[in-house]
């Protein structure tokens, strides 16, 4: 069975919320993560998060274009779900606008989209799972992992008690 696809973008703490890390899941359940180098017109002093400093991003990051091309290759034609409370919609738009490449996948971030895939009590489930597992929903990879586990629970693929 293919897993649902999820995308999370960790952003800077200040508007306009520049992306600093992207994580996305693949149909086989694996997760890819990439740090995002600031685009030429992004102020580098705003390209950090509470968990990632600019030095780490600059030494380990990939260009916005490379990140978007990899996401397009991995998610081509898929419907991908984002948690709008943690991934500001504008952060994804900043990626697409920086390189003028449109995503090869569709994505949704509404509460209705989340409920359709994760169940009616998805907010509580995500919070409970993140607490139980010691994961941080503000970090992109942890957010994707928690959404995957919530999806698995909603589809009775894992036990509800750990």
Secondary structure, DSSP 8 states (H G I E B T S, - for coil): ----EEEEEEE-SSTT--EEEEEEE-TTS-EEEEEB---TTS-GGG---SS--HHHHHHH-B-HHHHHHHHHHHHTT-EEEE-TTTS-HHHHHHHHHHHT---SSEEE-SHHHHHHHH-TTHHHHHHHHHHHHT--TTSHHHHHHHHHHHHHHHTTSS-S--
